[in-house]
Amino acid sequence: MTEILPADPSGISRAATLLQQGALVALPTETVYGLGADARNGTAVAGIYEAKGRPSFNPLIIHVADVNQARRYGRWSDTAEILASAFWPGPMTLVLPLADGHGLSSLVTAGLDSVGIRVPAHPTARAILRALGGPVAAPSANPSGKISATTAQHVLSGLGGRIAAVVDDGPCTVGLESTIIGLNQPRPTLLRAGGLPSEAIEAAFGAPLDVADGAEIIAPGQLASHYAPHASVRLNAQAATDGEVYLGFGAASGSGPDDLTLSASGDLVEAAAHLFDRLHALDRLRKPIAVAPIPETGLGRAINDRLRRAAAPR
C-alpha cells in the first residue's frame, strides 16, 4: 500500500523518516510531483529507476533546501550565482560540474561528471528537504515516458503500490517541469524549456542562451518520446476529426462533449498549469487527441516541447 500523507508537520516528518530509511516518497513541488529518494543512497535511487521503468542513462535532478546546500554538490561559478540569486527558489534547474567529495550516488548522474540541481519554491517540498537535511533525487512521479503528475491522484494512478508514500498538497501551480540550464557547457545552454521562460533567464544573464541540439542525453526530459498518452497525439489541429477528442487553446475550442481547453482566454500561464491534468483526463478516454496550435513564445515554448515529445513516434 502507498501511504497518503497530509501536508502538515506530521506528514512532513513521516515523509522525511521514510526518505531517511531509503524509501520512495512522492512530494509536491510548484512544477510537478516528484518521486523522491535520498540522493546519497544508491539503493534508494535505484528504486526510482525500478518504480518508474526509467532508463539508467537518463540522469536525475537533485532537490536541495537552499543555495548553501547546492554549493556542496555542484562547482559554483559567477553565472550560477547570478541565476540562483534571480530565480531560486523556483522552477529552474542548473546543471553544474560535480563538486569534489559530493557524496551523491552515481546513479543520480547516470555516470556523467555533472549534476542537475534545483531549489524548489514549494513550501512543503522545502520543509521535507530541511527535515531530511540532504538532497533528494526526484524525477516526475509517473511511469517513465508517460504524462507527468500534477496531483497526488495522478501519482497514485501511475505508481500506487510501487512507492511508500505520497504527500498530498493539492495541484501544482506551475504545472510544467523546471527549465534546465547547462552551466557545464562553454556558454550557458538551454537544455530543456520549462516553467521559467527562457526570455527571463536571458534578461538576467544579459545575453542569449545557447540551445542544446539534443544529440546526447545530458539532462532529464531530453528523450524524443516522453510525456506520452496511450493514444496518438496530433498537433497544430484547428479541429478534431471523427474519433478524436480536442484539446483547445484560446479561440480554438472543441465542440464535442469530451473536448477540453488549456485556456479559453489564451493565457499561457493558465495553459501550462492545466497541460498535464488535461492530458490525463483525455487519456482516460483512450481516444486520439488533437491539440490546438500554441504560440511559440514564453511558456508556449515549454508547452510545445512537451506536446512534441508526447506526439513523437514510440
N, C-alpha and C positions, 0 to 999 in steps of 0.2 A: 504494500500500500504506500502511496505517496501522501505524506502529511501536507495539509493545507494550513499554513501558519499565518496568523494575523500580523499586520504591520504595526505592532506595538512593542513595548520593551520585552515582553515575554517571548513574542515571535522572533524578534531580532536576536535575543540571547540564545534561543533554541537553534536558529539558523547558524550562528557563529559556532556553537558547540558541534553541530553536525559537520560543518566545514573543517573544524579542528580534528575531528575524528576520521577525516578522509572521505566523507560522504558528498554526494552531489546535491546542490540546492539551487533551485531556480529563483532568481531575485529580480525585482523590478528595477528598471532604470528609466530615465527620461526617453531613451531611444526605443529599445525593445527589451523584453525579458531576457536575461542572460542565464545560461546554465553554468553555475559556478562550482569551482573546485579550488582548493588551496594550490596555488601555482608552484609551490615548493615541493609538493608531494607527487612524485611521479606516478604512483599507483592511482591516486585520485584523478590526476589529469588523464591517465589512460582510460578511466571510466567515462570521461566526457566523450572521447572518440568512440567508445563502445556504445554508449547510450544513443548517440546521435547517428551512428553509422558514418562518421566523418572520416575522410581520407587523411592519413597521418602526415601527408606532405603539406597540409593546409594549416598554417600557423594560427595561434590563438592570441587574443588581446588580453593583457592583464589589466585589472582594475585596481586602483590604489586610492587611499583616502585623501591624499594631498600631494603637493609638489615635492615635498621633502622625501616622501616615500618613492616617488617617481625617480628621483636622482639616484636612489640606491640600485636601480635595475637598468637604467639606460645612461649612456655617456652624454652628459649635458653639454649644451652649446648656447651661444648668444641667440641664435634663431629659436631654439627650443624655449629659452626664457621669454622671448618676445611673444611667441604664440601661446605658451602656457599662461602668461600673465593676462593675455587678452581673452582667452576662451576656456580656461579651466576654472572651476568645474564646468563641464559642458560636453556637447556631442562631438568632440574632436579627439582622434587618436593620433599620437605621434609615434612613428617607427624610428627608433634610435639604435645605434650600435650598443651591444650588450656591455654593461659595466663589469669591471673586474670583480670577482667574488660575488656575483649576483645571487647565486643560490637557487635559481629557477630550474625547474625540470626541463630537460632538453626537449621533451615532448611539446612544451609550450611554444618553442621557437621553430619546431619542425627541423631542427638541426642547423638553422641559419645563425649567423652571428649578429642578429638584430632582434629587437622585440618591440611589439606594439603596446603602448601604454596609454591608459585613459584615466582621468579623474572624473567620475560621473557627477552630475548635479543632483540626482535624485536623493532626497534626504534619507530614505530607508536604505538604499544601497550604501550610502556613505556611513550610516550608523552600523551596518553589518561589517563593513570594512574596518571601521575603528574597533569594533568589538573583537574581530579576528586578529587585528594587529599585523596584518600582512597582505600580500597580493592575492587576488582571486582571478584565475583564468576563467573567462566567461564568454563563450560564443553565444549566438542567439539560441534560445531554448526551444528548439524544434528539430525534428529529424533532418539530417543533412540534405541540402538541396531543396527542401520544402519551404512553405511560406513561414516567415518569421512570426514569432508570438508577441502580441502586444497586450494580451490579457492573461491572467492565470489560467482561465479556461482553455485558451489556445495551448498553453503549456501542457495541461493535463490531457488534452485530446491527442497530442503527439507523443508525449513522454510519460504519461501516467503509468505508474507501476514499475518504471525503469529508473526513477530517481527517488532520493529520500524525501524531498520536501519542495514545496513552492511557497514563497512568501507572497500573499495576495495583497497588493496595494492598488487595485483598480487598473484602468487602462493607461498605457504610456502616453505621454503628452506630445512627444515629437513624432514617434511612430516610424522613423527610419533609423537604420544603424548609423553609427558615427562616421563622420568624414575622416578619412585616413590620409595623413601627410607623411611622406617618407623624408626623414632627415638623415638617412644613411646613403643618400644619393649625392651626386656633385652639386645639385641645386634642390631646394625644396620641391617635392613632386607629389602631385595628387594621385594617390594610389586607389582611392575609392571615393566617389561622391557620396555625400550623406546628409545628416541632419543639420549641418552647418554649411551654408552656401559658400562655395569656393571664392566668390567675389569678396566676401567679408574677410577671408583669410588673406587674400591678395592685398586688400586695403591695409591690413595690419602689418603685413610683411613689407609692403611698399614696392612690390614687383610681381609680375605674373608667375604663377606656378608652372613648372613643367608638368606634363601629363604622362603617366606610365603607359607603355604600349601593350601591356598585358601579356607579353611573350613568356614571362615566368611568374610563378606564384610567389610573391614576397610579402603578401598581406592577406588577411581574410577578405572574402567577398569578391575574389577575382576569378573564380571559376566561371566558365562561359555559361553553363546551365546552373541556375540557382533560383531560390525563391519560387519554385515551380508548383502550381496547382496540379491536380491529377489530369485534368483535361487540357486541351491546347489553348493557347493564348494568341489572339490576333490583334496587332497594334494599329494605331492610327486609323481606326474604323469610324466612319461617320454614322453608322447604324449597324445593328445586328442583322445577320441573315437568319434564315429558318434554322432552328435548332440551337442557336446561340443565345447567351444572355449578355447583357450590355453593362459595361462599367463606364459611366459618363463622367464628363467634366465640363463645368460651365454650361454654355448654351447647348452643347451636345449631350442630350439626355435621352435615355431609352424610353420606350412606351410599354414594354412588357411588364407583367405583374412581378417578375423576379428581378427586374433590372435595378441597378443601384447607381449612385453617383459618388465620386470622390469629393466634389464640392459644387453645389448648384450655382454658387456665386463666382466660381473660377478662382478661389483663394488657394494658392499653392501650399500655404502652411496647413490649412484645413485638410487639403488633399493628402499631404504627407502623413498627417496624424491618422487618417482613415484608410490608407492604402492597404495594409496587411489585413486589417479587420474586414474590409470589403472583399478582399480576395478569399479569405477564409469562408465568408458567408456564401459567395458564389461557388466556391469549390465544393461545398457540400451538395450542390445540385448536380455535380458530375456532368455538366454541360460545357461545351467550348465557350470561352469568354472572349468577347470583342471589347476592345478598350478604346475610348475616345482619344484624340490627339492631346498631348500635354505639352505646353510650351517648354522649350529647352533653355530656360533661364532660371536663376536662383535655385530653389528646391526642386524645380522641374527637372533639372539635370539628374538629381539623385533618384527621383521618381521614375524617370525614363530608364535610368541604368537598371533599376530593379525589374522594371517591366520587360526590358530587352532580355535580361537573363531568364526571367520567367517564361518567355516565349521561345527561347533558344532550343534547338534540337536536343533531345535527351538520349 
